[in-house]
Amino acid sequence: MKKMSLVALLALSTLAWAQKIEKPTKVKNSSDKALLVKSDAAELEAKKKAAAEEKAKLPKPYDPKADAQADINKLVAQAKKEGKNIMIQAGGNWCIWCLRFNQYVQTTPELKKMVDKNYLYYHLNYSPDNKNEKVFSQYGNPGEKFGYPVFIVLDKNGKMIHIQQSDVLEDGKGYSLEKTKEFFNQWAPKS
């Protein structure tokens, strides 16, 4: 058994040693480097252009002029009457992921039905025009910690019951139906 192990070890060692190791090719001159940088820059510009085109087509649900605190107070009064929770999607019209999530929920009948049944939905603006600092501070400034969009779930009495970062709901360049359904189900009001 020892001889067999030794023979196998020698065979593997010889095979590994015999493998041709190729060194990475070096950039020959500065113009080659420039081509690499230009190609990366062109790719980045193409991605920016595609994102800008996508953003231009999506609805803009955030209102920088809104009195967010007054709006949320009205939602709390309505939530008490209707027995619903409040889903605050914090972000801005500048945020492609915020716009994608809004569009995804609005155009996916299964999600739209869940949201309409269980939540009063609000888009809390965060932008250079209106950072809503007082409102965000009530909830521990979750955008600073998690980025945007970030979700703040309030119960029917306006008490914060959950903060949800959005990246865990993502799937590729969009959102996962199963993860999003699970999120909405988890924080729906309990009957």
N, C-alpha and C positions, 0 to 999 in steps of 0.2 A: 504494500500500500504506500509505503514511504517512497519507493522508487517511482511509482506511478505519479505521485504528487510532485516529485522533483522533476520528472520528465515534462509534466504539464506546465509547471512553473517555467522551466527552461524554454519550452516551445512558445509560451505566451511572451516571455521576455524577448526572445529572438524576433517574434512577429512585431512587437511594439518597437523594438530597436530598428527594424528594417523599414518602418513606415517613413515615407518621405515627408519631411517637415518643410513646409513652404513658409518663407519669411514674407511678412506683409510688404507689398510694393510701396516704395517710397515715392512721394511726390517729387518729380524731377526738377521742376522750377516753379517760380512764384505764379506764373500764368496758369499752371495746372491747379494751384491752390485757389486762384481766383475763380476758375471754372466751377470748382466744388462749392464755393461760397455762393456764386451766382445761382447755381442750381438749387441750393437750399433756400435762398432768398426768393427765388421764383416760386418754389413750392409753397413757401409761407404766404406769399402774396396771393397765390391762387386759393389757398385755404381761407384767407381773410376775405377775399372777394366772395367766395361761396357762402361763408357765414353771413356776410352783410346782405347778400341776396335773400338768403333764407329768413333772416331777421326782418327784412322789409316786408315779406309776405305774411308774417304772423301777426295776429291781433295784439294790441298793446293794452293790457288790462290795468296797468299801474297808473294812478293819477297823482302826480307830484303836488297838485294844488289841493288835494283832499285834506280835510281835517280828520286825520286818522283816529285820533282819540274819540272824537264825537261819533265817527262811524262805528267804531268798536263798541262804544256805549250803547248805541242803537241796536247793534247786533246782539248784545247781551240781553237786552230787554226782550227782543224777538225770540232769542234762544230759550229763555225761560218759558215763554208762552208755548213754543212749539216742541220743547223737549229735545232740542238738538244741541250738538256741540258746535264750536266755532273753529274753522280751519283757516288759519292765517298763513298765506303763502307770502313770505317776505322776499323782496327782490326789486327788480326794476325793469323798465322797457329796454335798457341797455344790455341786459343779461340774456344771452341766447338760451341758456338752460332754463331760465325762468319762463321764457316765452314757449319753449318746447313743452314744458310740463303742462302749462295752461292749455295749450293746443291739444296735447295728448288726452288730458282729462275731458275736455269739451267735445272731442271728436270720437271718443271711445265710449259707446253707449253703456256698456257694463259699468265703467267707472263713473260716468256722469250720473247714472241712476243711483249708485251708492252714495255719491257726494250729495246729491239733491235730497235723498231720503234722510241722511244722518247729520248733515252739516249746513251751517251758514258759512259761505266761503268769502274770504276777503283777501285782496291783494294789497299788502302793506308796502308802500313805496319806500325804497332807499335809493337815492340818487343825489348828485350834486345839487339839484334844485331843491330837494327836501329830504333830509336824512332821517327825519322823524326820531330824533335822538331821545326825546322824553319817552315816547312810546316804546322804543327798542330797549331803553334802560329798564323798564318795568319787567322785561322778560330776560334780563341778563345779557343783552346785546349778542344774541346767538349768531348773527351774521359775521361778527368779528371772529368768532370761534370756528364756524363751519363754512363760511362763504354763502353764496346765494345760488339757487333759492334755498331757503331754510323754512321749515314749517313749525308754527307755534299752534299747539292745540289747546283750546280753552274749553272747559265744561260749560254747561248752560248758565252757570252763575258768573262766568268770566274768570274763573280760577284756571291758571295755567296748569295743565296736566301732563304735557309732553312737548319736547323740542325734538325735531327730526331733521337731521342733515339729509340732503337730497342725493348725495353721491351713492349711497347704499341702495337707492332705487334705480340707478342707471343701468342701462344695458346697451353697449355700443354707443351710438350717437343719439340714443333715445332712452326710454324708460322701460323697465320690465313690468309686464302686466301683472304677473303673479306677486311680485314684491310690492307693487303699488296697491293692489287689492288687499294684500295682507296688512299693509300700513293703514289703509282706510278702515278696514274691519276692526283692527286692534283698538283704534281710538274712537270708534263710534259709541254713542251713548248706550249704556247698558239698560235693557228694559226692566 
